[in-house]
Amino acid sequence: MTGKRVVVTADGGRVRLREKKRGKTKKGRQRFQPKWREPRLFMIYVVDDEGRQDRNVLPIIGDFMRH
């Protein structure tokens, strides 16, 4: 694996998560309180001499949440 090029990418955005809240509405529906979360996704992979992803090496894909 010596002499290979490694690429690290990161992406993110904003997501509203539904979290249940105690009680029901007048119409009998479940209450909820949306909270904003900012997920961060990352990918690490190896590229060949032409800059294309090397299919012989599996990429590493992960995520972590920022509160």
C-alpha positions as CSV (number, residue, x, y, z in Angstrom):
1,M,0.0,0.0,0.0
2,T,3.0,2.3,-0.1
3,G,2.8,5.1,-2.6
4,K,-1.0,5.2,-2.9
5,R,-3.1,8.4,-2.9
6,V,-5.8,8.7,-0.3
7,V,-8.8,11.0,-0.5
8,V,-10.8,12.2,2.5
9,T,-14.1,13.9,1.9
10,A,-16.6,15.4,4.3
11,D,-20.2,16.4,3.8
12,G,-22.9,17.7,6.1
13,G,-26.3,19.4,6.3
14,R,-29.1,20.0,8.7
15,V,-31.8,17.5,9.6
16,R,-34.8,17.8,11.8
17,L,-35.4,14.7,14.1
18,R,-38.8,13.9,15.5
19,E,-38.6,13.2,19.2
20,K,-41.7,12.2,21.0
21,K,-43.1,14.5,23.7
22,R,-45.4,13.6,26.5
23,G,-49.1,14.1,25.9
24,K,-51.5,14.2,23.0
25,T,-53.1,17.0,21.1
26,K,-56.8,17.9,21.2
27,K,-57.4,15.7,18.2
28,G,-55.6,12.7,19.8
29,R,-52.4,12.9,17.9
30,Q,-49.0,12.3,19.4
31,R,-47.0,15.5,20.2
32,F,-43.5,15.9,19.0
33,Q,-40.7,18.5,19.2
34,P,-38.4,18.6,16.2
35,K,-34.8,19.3,17.0
36,W,-32.1,20.3,14.5
37,R,-29.1,18.1,14.1
38,E,-26.1,18.6,11.9
39,P,-24.8,15.2,10.7
40,R,-21.3,15.0,9.3
41,L,-20.5,12.3,6.9
42,F,-17.0,11.3,5.8
43,M,-15.5,9.0,3.3
44,I,-11.9,7.8,2.9
45,Y,-10.8,6.0,-0.2
46,V,-7.7,5.2,-2.4
47,V,-7.4,6.6,-6.0
48,D,-5.4,5.3,-8.9
49,D,-3.0,7.2,-11.2
50,E,-6.0,8.6,-13.2
51,G,-7.7,9.9,-10.0
52,R,-10.4,7.3,-10.1
53,Q,-11.4,5.3,-7.0
54,D,-9.4,2.1,-6.7
55,R,-12.0,-0.7,-6.6
56,N,-9.5,-3.2,-5.1
57,V,-9.4,-1.2,-1.8
58,L,-12.7,-0.9,0.2
59,P,-13.6,2.7,1.1
60,I,-14.3,3.7,4.7
61,I,-17.6,5.5,5.2
62,G,-18.6,6.9,8.5
63,D,-20.8,9.5,10.2
64,F,-20.9,11.4,13.4
65,M,-23.5,13.8,14.8
66,R,-22.8,17.3,16.0
67,H,-25.1,18.4,18.9
